Amino acid sequence: MLRAAVAVGLLVLVALTVWLGSDGWVDDTGGDITLLDALYYASVTTTTTGYGDITPVTPASRLAATLIVTPARVGFLLLLVGTTVELLTERWRAAHRRDRWRRRVKDHYVICGFGVKGRSAARALLDEGVDSESIVVVEEAKSAADEANAAGYTVVIGDASRTQVLAEARIERAAAVIIGPDRDDAAVLITLTARELAPEATIVAAVQEEENAHLLRQSGADAAIVSAETSGRLLGLTSRNPPVGAIVSDLLHTAHGLALTEREVAADEVGHPIEDVAGHMTLVVVRDGRMLRYDDPQIGALQQGDRLVGLAEDGRRAADGGREHG
């Protein structure tokens, strides 16, 4: 806009120079120099077209042409050429950055939708130590995409249900895909597309209604979060037991307070019951893809490959291979 204003200003300057000094200029048609003639002269002169039908004939008009019209013409050309070169250079740089990023990105997190759920998911990843450069946001709305870009995330603008858009986000090399659009049907369609392109990635999707959760699982989601029902249950729990609700809410915010940890069972813990695990209050044992609660008799002795989910009894966060969960 600034450059356009400068260009228009140069045209107006030349036109006023000719119009105000019209006595020193001659039109081949023999008529007087009008404002329209001056604007015509300014346009053909600054663009170097120059038909020569309007010319300066007095010393004053020729001096004005030398000191005002010619510098304005040069400035207009520099403005035009400079803008063109800058646009081409910026496009080349953007394409170069995009290609370089596409070559090196791996094990990143793709967030489809940067609404309330998408923003919260991104903050949770940051709280768990994920670098912002490892988060890619796919968003169709420009305002939300600008917000994600301002937060330091890589942004791909487009419909996340389209194969080409997800391929631009290098979803086939992603560690996990988080799907949180505003509509359940969109979540199902995005999940289908994401699973087809990234068969090895962990896909977590959210829906509003419980009745649609099974559609997400059938579409390939590893986990389906029912956002409306989860919020409702937490509201009901907090209304009857505020301290219990506060603890659950605290667990969901890994940046402070309590934090769930997940780690693989150590070699010296294999063959022992979960009660013998030191420094860790185990709540769930994940075995062969199944979650076994701490009181499940099927747990028995811990086995090689088991993963322990619970709270660190010393209050510190997970370390040395452990992972926090909200």
C-alpha positions, 0 to 999 in steps of 0.5 A: 500500500505504501509503494502504491501510494508513492507511485500515485504521488509521483504521477500526481506530482508530474501532472501538477507540474505540467498543469500548473505550468501549462503555458510552457507546454505545447500539445500537437493537437493545438489545444490548451493543456487541460488537467486531463492532458496533464494526467495523460502526459504523467502516465505515458511519461512515468511509464516511459511510453512517451508519445511526444505529443506534449512537449515543453517549449519554454526554458522554465518548462524544460527546467521543470522537466529536467528537475521534476519530471525526469527524477519522478520517471526514474523513481517510478521505474525503480519502484516498479522494478524493485517491487518486482524483484523483491516479490520474486526473491521473497517467493524464492526464499519461501519456496527454499525454506519450505523445501528445506523444512520438508526434507528435514522434518521428522517425528513431528506433531501435526495438529489439524484445527487451531481452535480451542482444542487445537490451541490447548493441545499445542500448549500441552505439547509445549508443557511436555517439552516438545519444541514449537518447531516440531509442531505443525498446524493445519488450519483453513481459517486465515485468522487462526493460521496467523495466530498459530504462525505468531505463536511460532508453529509451522502452519499449512493453510488448507482443508485438513481433510484433503490429501494434498494439504496433509501431504504438505504437512509431511504427515507420513513422517509425523510421530502423532496427529491431533485432530480437533475440528469444530464438527464431528463429521469433519473429524471422521473425514480427517481421521480417515485421510490421516490414517491412509497417509500415515499408517504408523502415526499415533492419531488422537481425535476429538468429537463432541458426541459420544455416539460418534466416538466409535466412528473415529476408532473405526476410521483409524484413530488410536484414541477418541476424546469426547470433549463435551462429555468429558467436560460435563463429567468434570463439571458434575464431579467438581460440583459435588467434590470440588477438591477431587475435581481440582486434582483432576484439573491439576493432572491435565495441566502438566506445566505445574502441580501433579503430573502423570508419568509413563515409563517402561518397567526396569529390568530389576523390576521384572517379576515383582508386583507393582507394590515393589516399584520404588519411587512410583505410584503405579495406577495403570499397567499397559501390557500388549496394548491393554490397560490394566488398573492397579487392582486388576488381578491379571497384572500379577508380576511385572513383565518385560515390555510393560509400561507403568503409568502413575505418579512419581512419589517424590513429586518430581517429574518424569526423567531418564526415559519417562514421559509426562502425561496430562 
